[in-house]
Amino acid sequence: MSGESRPAPGGMTPGPDWNPTRVVASSAPDDVPEAWFNLVPNLPIPLPPARDGGDGQPSRLALQRRIRLAAVQEQDASTESFLPVPQRVREELAAIGRPTPLLRARALEAYLQTPARIYLKREDVLPTGSFKLNSAVAQAYFAAQQGVRTLVTETGAGQWGHAVAWAARLFGLHAVIFWAGVSARQKPGRHTVIKLLGGEVYPSPSERTQVGKALLRDGRHLLGSLGTAIGEAISYAQDHPETRYISGSNLPHVLAHQSVIGQEVKAQLAALGETPDTLIACVGGGSNLGGLMGPYLADKAERGDGLKLIGAESASAPRLTRGEWRYDHADPEGITPLTKSYTLGRDYVLPETHVGGLRQHSGSAVVGVLRSQGLIDAVAYKETEAFETGSLMLRHEGILIAPESCHAVRAAVDRAIEARRTGHAETIVACVSGNGALDLEGYTAHLGDGA
């Protein structure tokens, strides 16, 4: 992409030929952005750098450089506001159904008797049922270009693991996935789908890695979490030099890959003559939040409180609402570098919940900066509140959404109820990050016996 075709960070499109407003069954590469939006050079303060532990252990940063893909390391180090999307990636993103629909939730609005207009960005319609495919396709492509044949990763709710297995199949790669043990047990249907795609899956903590064995001996994290799975995936890559480790959240390149979401929303709303007043996304690692809100950073700077950016998290892992902004490891054993984010502490024992995608003790350093500088607000919801909202969505909009996405919609519902009280006809956009068809065990538990 030439320098002349790049707009300012707040610009609506990253190229003159991009036309994302067409939402049809057969998309074309021109419907996909020519470039990803890179949040890091557009943050109000420099991103705090990752650090080694300073404890005499081998360099975690050096290990990360060895086990990660070269292309994503280059993207993380880039100072450019826009990162070119390879043509093959654009073709594959078009083939899976980008741009995704922007749905006006009129039935929900009528039920709430609100003057607010609620729009839902439908990432749940992608082939694996979640937004995670946006980055999985890109990273699998980079791996194939580098000559890598095996990828290893972690997953919380299983959405990222599902996406990696799907993208690995697309590019002829093998995927090894460490899955937070409690979520793996809760979601047998997703486990089956990942296996059918050829993925190799290990509930974490496991006996498969040295980190997993240490966690089992320690006994404090036997339920598993995204953090335990991260540690095991890195440990596996450390012991298998031919393998490369990839991430599905937290890191700048992942948030950049997800910026297709926000770029599409900007163009779709503009085509409708709408300007958003509130953008909402659930937040675990932070990639769908960053993807939706990143392209709006310049708008936020211009409009201030006129544009609300809200992260909706789980009350069982309330990093942004109750955590501290400080350096911490992303895994309990400290095999990862120290990053500055909002954290509950790596020793925090997460309770068993059905919202595995939000169930981690720390998150993205990029989101940490946004929160610390007052650019995003945060709300936390109990699991019961999330599933109540999911049931409401199914009854009124006919959409079964993932428990994680229910948090975002719950925040949208609360904003719409407030709009009913004030009479303010605001425009609300919530990211429906995932489909709930493979989360029925959680909905069943919410219904209770005999319901």
C-alpha atoms as one frame of an Amber mdcrd trajectory, in Angstrom:
protein
   0.000   0.000   0.000   1.458   3.361  -1.020   1.986   6.151   1.430  -0.351
   8.396  -0.606  -3.336   6.094  -0.009  -2.978   6.009   3.777  -5.392   8.320
   5.615  -4.931   9.812   9.058  -5.693   7.317  11.870  -9.246   8.622  12.162
  -9.921   8.262   8.423 -12.742   6.035   7.289 -10.870   3.810   4.854  -7.242
   2.738   4.432  -7.346   2.675   0.616  -9.202   4.275  -2.283 -10.592   1.029
  -3.707 -11.964  -0.436  -0.486 -15.751  -0.872  -0.420 -16.853  -2.672   2.770
 -20.499  -1.594   2.746 -21.612  -4.493   0.597 -22.781  -7.304   2.871 -23.557
 -10.222   0.584 -22.986 -13.967   0.517 -20.168 -13.705  -1.998 -17.620 -11.082
  -0.992 -14.524 -10.088  -2.923 -11.011  -9.148  -1.738 -11.774  -5.490  -2.475
 -14.387  -5.663   0.301 -11.571  -6.328   2.823  -9.351  -3.480   4.125  -6.022
  -3.070   2.367  -4.317  -2.441   5.700  -4.686  -3.244   9.371  -4.842  -0.337
  11.817  -1.925  -0.390  14.253  -2.922   1.012  17.642   0.565   1.275  19.158
   1.853   4.424  17.365  -1.545   6.054  17.985  -1.628   5.568  21.759  -1.551
   8.716  23.916   1.587   7.480  25.705   4.287   5.028  24.609   3.436   1.372
  25.120   5.355   0.173  28.199   7.987  -2.283  26.927   8.019  -5.931  27.927
  10.740  -6.878  30.405  12.665  -9.894  31.540  12.042 -11.116  35.050  15.266
  -9.852  36.599  15.399 -13.032  38.660  18.419 -14.706  37.142  16.307 -16.981
  34.930  17.049 -17.339  31.189  15.780 -14.422  29.127  12.046 -14.667  28.492
  12.355 -12.022  25.779  14.991 -14.041  23.944  12.766 -17.120  24.140   9.849
 -15.163  22.677  11.999 -13.974  19.787  13.025 -17.552  19.033   9.603 -19.194
  19.154   7.427 -16.517  17.506   6.829 -15.903  13.813   9.112 -13.337  12.209
   6.273 -11.437  10.516   4.313 -10.754  13.709   7.451  -9.621  15.512   7.989
  -7.114  12.708   4.399  -5.938  13.068   4.755  -5.513  16.832   7.860  -3.373
  16.286   6.298  -1.225  13.545   5.779   2.503  14.031   3.429   2.725  11.017
  -0.259   3.451  11.615  -1.284   1.002   8.893   0.152  -2.461   8.196  -0.473
  -3.879   4.704  -2.756  -6.918   4.537  -1.239  -9.518   2.155  -3.408 -10.156
  -0.889  -3.783 -13.862  -0.040  -5.051 -12.931   3.415  -7.538 -10.477   1.905
  -8.779 -13.245  -0.386  -9.232 -15.672   2.489 -10.962 -13.084   4.683 -13.370
 -12.381   1.825 -13.939 -16.107   1.369 -14.958 -16.576   5.025 -17.520 -13.777
   4.792 -15.893 -10.434   5.490 -17.291  -7.871   5.796 -19.583  -9.257   8.481
 -23.097  -7.814   8.875 -24.016  -4.862  11.062 -27.480  -5.703  12.392 -29.956
  -3.169  13.809 -31.491  -4.879  16.857 -34.963  -3.438  16.364 -36.819  -6.144
  18.282 -34.544  -5.678  21.289 -35.011  -1.902  21.085 -38.802  -2.343  21.039
 -38.705  -4.673  24.038 -36.590  -2.174  25.979 -38.806   0.725  24.856 -35.689
   2.787  24.272 -35.010   5.667  21.894 -31.479   4.319  21.484 -30.475   2.575
  18.276 -28.605  -0.659  18.970 -26.341  -2.118  16.289 -24.706  -5.525  16.578
 -21.480  -6.294  14.704 -22.009  -9.953  13.796 -18.616 -11.675  14.118 -20.538
 -14.786  15.176 -21.415 -15.553  11.537 -17.841 -16.469  10.541 -17.178 -20.187
   9.841 -15.783 -20.995  13.288 -18.416 -18.860  15.008 -16.135 -16.118  16.317
 -13.970 -13.128  15.469 -10.821 -15.123  16.264 -10.574 -16.318  12.668  -9.496
 -12.810  11.566  -6.080 -13.210  13.195  -5.797 -17.002  12.871  -5.947 -16.767
   9.056  -3.278 -14.064   9.030  -0.911 -15.898  11.379  -1.322 -19.239   9.622
  -0.495 -17.487   6.348   2.653 -15.954   7.858   3.662 -19.373   9.201   3.255
 -21.000   5.796   5.299 -18.210   4.189   8.059 -18.787   6.744   8.095 -22.521
   6.080   6.735 -23.418   9.524   4.708 -26.634   9.578   3.490 -26.809  13.208
   1.860 -24.114  15.335   1.273 -24.295  19.078  -1.048 -22.026  21.009  -3.322
 -21.663  24.007  -7.058 -21.111  24.210  -9.483 -20.102  26.956 -13.069 -20.675
  25.826 -11.843 -22.652  22.823 -12.748 -20.044  20.187  -9.116 -19.265  19.384
  -8.120 -22.931  19.379 -11.013 -23.664  17.013  -9.917 -20.817  14.723  -6.276
 -21.929  14.717  -7.234 -25.510  13.862  -9.402 -24.184  11.008  -6.722 -21.838
   9.655  -4.007 -24.483  10.019  -6.108 -26.827   7.872  -6.458 -24.060   5.288
  -2.689 -23.671   4.916  -1.703 -27.315   5.395  -0.266 -26.887   8.900  -0.545
 -28.885  12.118  -1.995 -27.236  15.230  -1.196 -28.145  18.849  -3.567 -26.500
  21.311  -3.413 -26.239  25.109  -6.890 -25.506  26.405  -7.818 -24.221  29.863
  -8.928 -27.459  31.508 -12.215 -26.286  32.987 -13.400 -24.920  29.623 -12.267
 -28.033  27.762 -14.427 -30.127  30.067 -17.389 -27.758  29.744 -17.395 -27.692
  25.938 -17.185 -31.250  24.552 -18.799 -30.138  21.281 -16.042 -27.652  20.506
 -13.439 -30.235  21.491 -14.929 -32.595  18.901 -14.898 -29.931  16.194 -11.240
 -29.044  16.859 -10.313 -32.733  16.651 -12.276 -33.142  13.419 -10.246 -30.273
  11.969  -7.048 -32.146  12.831  -6.085 -30.180  15.915  -4.103 -31.837  18.703
  -5.689 -30.752  21.997  -4.456 -30.978  25.596  -6.512 -29.719  28.569  -4.248
 -27.564  30.751  -2.565 -28.143  33.112  -1.347 -31.384  31.530   1.457 -33.903
  31.795   2.521 -32.961  28.251   4.959 -30.172  29.220   7.373 -29.326  31.992
   5.277 -26.291  32.913   2.143 -28.416  33.051   3.787 -30.938  35.341   4.949
 -28.151  37.658   1.434 -26.723  37.805  -0.011 -30.130  38.646   2.525 -30.573
  41.443   1.773 -27.102  42.798  -1.950 -27.845  42.893  -3.245 -24.249  42.992
  -4.347 -23.959  39.365  -5.817 -27.396  38.716  -8.920 -25.931  37.043  -6.643
 -24.405  34.432  -6.889 -20.964  32.866  -5.702 -19.109  29.824  -2.558 -18.371
  31.835  -1.760 -22.045  32.479  -2.375 -22.791  28.798  -0.066 -19.943  27.742
   2.698 -21.335  29.921   2.277 -24.821  28.488   2.184 -23.639  24.882   5.430
 -21.706  25.362   6.998 -24.664  27.155   6.024 -26.927  24.246   7.530 -24.521
  21.704  10.699 -24.321  23.793  11.092 -28.107  23.570  10.147 -28.357  19.857
  12.439 -26.050  17.849  10.555 -26.678  14.609   7.319 -25.345  16.142   6.250
 -21.719  16.365   4.075 -20.271  19.111   1.201 -17.934  18.219  -1.209 -15.913
  20.366  -4.871 -15.065  19.902  -5.120 -11.979  22.141  -3.136  -9.433  24.172
  -0.378  -8.599  21.669  -0.334  -5.568  19.327  -0.313  -7.595  16.100  -3.430
  -9.514  17.158  -5.303  -6.292  17.941  -4.167  -4.944  14.567  -5.487  -8.014
  12.718  -8.837  -7.500  14.418  -9.060  -3.888  13.240 -11.019  -5.121  10.228
 -13.962  -5.086  12.657 -13.760  -1.388  13.488 -12.881  -0.331   9.960 -15.956
  -2.117   8.629 -18.184  -0.627  11.325 -17.014   2.899  10.431 -17.899   2.421
   6.784 -21.158   0.580   7.466 -22.404   3.266   9.870 -21.374   6.013   7.451
 -23.403   4.318   4.717 -26.390   4.449   7.080 -25.772   8.083   7.968 -25.012
   7.130  11.583 -22.340   8.276  14.001 -21.761   6.071  17.060 -22.135   7.474
  20.557 -21.087   4.289  22.346 -18.894   1.357  21.272 -18.927  -1.774  23.442
 -16.958  -5.008  23.399 -16.366  -7.774  25.893 -12.797  -7.812  27.152 -10.563
 -10.691  28.115  -7.205 -10.442  26.378  -8.510  -7.384  24.554  -8.376  -8.224
  20.854 -12.011  -7.749  19.860 -12.153  -4.568  21.947  -9.004  -3.240  20.303
 -10.237  -4.333  16.895 -13.532  -2.497  17.247 -12.262   0.619  19.000  -8.770
   1.113  17.572  -9.949   2.727  14.333 -11.980   5.171  16.472  -9.076   6.512
  18.557  -8.880   9.756  16.606 -12.661  10.166  16.902 -12.382   9.681  20.662
  -9.662  12.318  20.864 -11.882  14.771  18.992 -15.186  14.000  20.715 -14.081
  13.192  24.261 -17.085  12.149  26.331 -19.218  12.400  23.201 -17.926   8.948
  22.260 -18.005   6.307  24.978 -15.748   3.248  24.675 -16.768   0.490  27.088
 -15.106  -2.808  27.916 -17.429  -5.383  29.497 -15.646  -8.000  31.592 -16.510
 -10.914  33.842 -17.023 -10.190  37.535 -15.083 -13.397  38.221 -11.971 -11.926
  36.543 -12.382  -8.160  37.070  -9.008  -6.907  35.853 -10.099  -3.510  34.494
 -12.556  -2.762  37.286 -10.599  -4.094  40.276  -7.088  -4.955  39.097  -3.850
  -2.964  39.208  -1.989  -1.465  36.260   1.447  -2.903  36.803   3.996  -5.344
  35.437   3.115  -9.018  35.734   3.608 -12.344  33.992   0.770 -13.657  31.822
   1.199 -17.196  33.189   1.358 -18.562  36.739   4.846 -20.053  36.365   6.443
 -16.844  35.054   7.692 -18.262  31.747   6.363 -15.208  29.894   8.033 -11.773
  29.913   6.714  -9.128  32.283   4.188  -6.836  30.606   2.409  -3.823  32.060
  -1.328  -4.413  32.003  -4.256  -4.530  34.376  -3.794  -7.631  36.474  -5.239
  -9.469  39.441  -1.846 -11.086  40.030  -0.547 -14.328  38.573  -1.297 -16.116
  41.852  -4.976 -15.179  41.633  -7.022 -18.381  41.519  -9.840 -17.933  39.029
 -13.181 -19.523  39.934 -14.894 -22.016  37.652 -17.145 -20.203  35.173 -18.591
 -20.746  31.689 -17.020 -17.561  30.302 -13.609 -19.010  29.524 -12.695 -16.294
  27.044 -12.760 -13.674  29.813 -11.207 -15.921  32.463  -7.636 -14.720  32.901
  -5.722 -12.780  35.506  -4.136 -10.207  33.161  -4.734  -8.723  29.735  -3.388
  -6.606  26.904  -0.778  -3.931  27.531  -2.446  -1.865  24.793  -5.825  -2.037
  26.534  -4.021  -1.226  29.773  -2.786   2.040  28.301  -6.255   2.913  26.979
  -7.785   2.250  30.398  -5.068   4.032  32.375  -5.411   7.136  30.216  -9.179
   7.278  30.645 -10.028   6.446  27.034 -12.116   3.383  27.854 -14.556   2.705
  30.662 -15.106  -0.736  32.140 -18.051  -2.616  33.613 -18.205  -6.117  35.078
 -21.100  -8.576  35.036 -21.876 -11.765  36.874 -22.274 -14.965  34.884 -25.998
 -15.074  35.663 -26.410 -11.592  34.189 -24.575 -12.647  31.051 -26.731 -15.716
  30.444 -29.904 -13.736  31.175 -28.857 -11.388  28.395 -28.100 -14.277  26.055
 -31.584 -15.652  26.653 -33.041 -12.206  25.993 -31.166 -11.999  22.686 -32.406
 -15.390  21.561 -36.009 -14.591  22.407 -36.074 -11.168  20.773 -33.462 -11.264
  18.003 -33.306 -15.009  17.348 -29.529 -15.076  17.864 -27.739 -17.432  20.256
 -24.522 -15.697  21.256 -21.463 -16.819  23.197 -21.324 -16.126  26.954 -18.423
 -13.711  26.418 -20.437 -11.688  23.881 -23.360 -11.596  26.322 -21.295  -9.238
  28.488 -21.033  -6.710  25.655 -24.732  -6.930  24.852 -25.589  -6.596  28.550
 -23.665  -3.323  28.630 -25.546  -2.220  25.505 -28.850  -3.075  27.187 -27.887
  -1.036  30.242 -26.993   1.942  28.035 -30.299   1.593  26.178 -32.241   1.548
  29.457 -30.404   4.697  30.539 -31.328   6.276  27.195 -34.972   5.464  27.934
 -34.642   7.335  31.225 -32.936  10.387  29.724 -34.672  10.377  26.341 -31.296
  10.531  24.572 -31.515   8.719  21.213 -27.926   7.554  21.185 -26.377   5.133
  18.698 -24.857   2.078  20.368 -22.638  -0.526  18.676 -21.864  -3.808  20.440
 -19.497  -6.425  19.062 -21.086  -9.874  19.024 -17.743 -11.630  19.115 -18.963
 -15.223  19.122 -21.749 -17.712  18.493 -23.202 -19.686  21.424 -24.025 -22.960
  19.667 -20.989 -24.668  21.213 -21.681 -23.144  24.640 -24.997 -24.870  25.301
 -23.686 -26.518  28.467 -23.408 -23.043  29.990 -26.928 -22.124  28.956 -28.160
 -25.458  30.310 -26.518 -24.747  33.673 -28.156 -21.317  33.688 -31.600 -22.831
  33.120 -31.163 -25.204  36.056 -32.764 -28.575  36.712 -36.281 -28.977  35.442
 -36.359 -25.627  33.617
